[in-house]
Amino acid sequence: MSVTLTPTAEKRVVDQLQGRSRGIGIRLGVKTTGCSGLAYVLEFADNIEDDDNVSEFDQFKVVIDSKSLVYLDGTKLDWVKRGLNEGFEFSNPNQSGECGCGESFTV
């Protein structure tokens, strides 16, 4: 599995996990939704399932279910701040397009 995080994203994950006081890391995935078909899912990971792929980072794990991995392989996750907005940003080489609002994408 090839998913990377920028140092800024890694720090943000660590900060959020420490504030939460539990969890092994984050879970990345995709779900069917929106006008382009797929949307990213990012949530806390508390456990690892049998079909999960796991990447180890210094202080946490990134967990991706096997169905989502085909869409996320090679993705880079960053934490960005633009004006008053801030959040995680996915840079996915498999993405071929996205809807006008940026909420969903196609592969």
C-alpha positions in Angstrom: 0.0 0.0 0.0 1.3 3.4 -0.9 -0.4 6.2 0.9 1.8 9.1 2.3 1.2 12.0 4.6 3.0 15.3 4.7 4.6 16.2 8.0 1.9 18.7 8.6 -0.8 16.0 8.1 1.1 13.7 10.4 1.3 16.3 13.1 -2.5 17.0 12.8 -3.3 13.3 13.1 -1.1 13.0 16.2 -2.7 16.1 17.8 -6.2 14.8 17.1 -5.5 11.4 18.5 -4.0 12.8 21.6 -7.0 15.1 22.1 -9.3 12.0 21.7 -7.2 10.0 24.2 -7.8 6.7 22.3 -7.5 5.1 18.9 -4.7 3.5 16.8 -4.8 6.0 14.0 -7.0 7.0 11.1 -9.1 5.0 8.6 -9.2 6.2 5.0 -11.8 5.0 2.5 -14.1 5.9 -0.2 -17.9 5.7 -0.4 -20.4 5.9 -3.3 -22.0 9.4 -3.3 -22.2 12.7 -5.0 -22.5 13.7 -8.6 -19.1 12.2 -9.6 -19.6 8.9 -7.9 -17.0 8.6 -5.1 -16.2 10.6 -2.0 -13.3 10.3 0.5 -13.9 9.1 4.0 -11.5 9.9 6.9 -12.3 8.8 10.4 -10.6 7.6 13.6 -9.5 4.0 13.6 -10.0 2.1 16.8 -9.4 -1.4 15.5 -8.1 -3.4 12.5 -10.4 -5.7 10.5 -9.3 -8.8 8.6 -9.5 -7.2 5.2 -7.7 -4.0 6.2 -4.3 -2.8 4.9 -2.2 -1.0 7.5 0.6 1.5 7.1 2.7 2.2 10.2 3.8 5.8 10.9 5.8 6.9 13.9 2.9 7.5 16.3 -0.1 6.0 14.5 -1.4 3.7 11.8 -3.3 4.4 8.6 -5.9 1.8 7.9 -7.6 1.2 4.5 -10.1 -1.5 3.7 -9.2 -3.6 0.7 -12.1 -2.3 -1.4 -11.0 1.3 -1.0 -7.3 0.6 -1.5 -7.6 0.3 -5.3 -8.9 3.9 -5.4 -6.5 5.3 -2.8 -3.2 3.7 -3.7 -0.6 6.4 -4.3 -2.6 9.1 -2.5 -0.9 11.8 -0.6 -2.7 13.4 2.4 -1.9 16.9 3.5 -3.3 19.4 6.1 -3.9 22.7 4.4 -5.1 26.1 5.6 -6.5 28.6 3.2 -7.9 31.8 4.7 -10.4 30.7 7.3 -10.7 27.2 6.0 -8.5 24.3 7.0 -8.7 20.6 6.6 -7.2 17.4 5.1 -6.6 17.5 1.3 -6.3 14.3 -0.8 -3.9 14.3 -3.7 -4.9 11.2 -5.6 -3.1 10.1 -8.8 -6.0 7.7 -9.6 -8.5 10.5 -9.7 -9.6 11.4 -13.2 -12.1 14.2 -12.4 -14.3 15.7 -9.7 -17.6 17.5 -9.4 -17.7 21.3 -9.5 -18.0 21.6 -5.7 -15.1 19.3 -5.1 -17.1 16.9 -2.8 -16.9 13.8 -5.0 -14.5 12.4 -7.7 -14.2 9.8 -10.4 -11.5 7.3 -11.2 
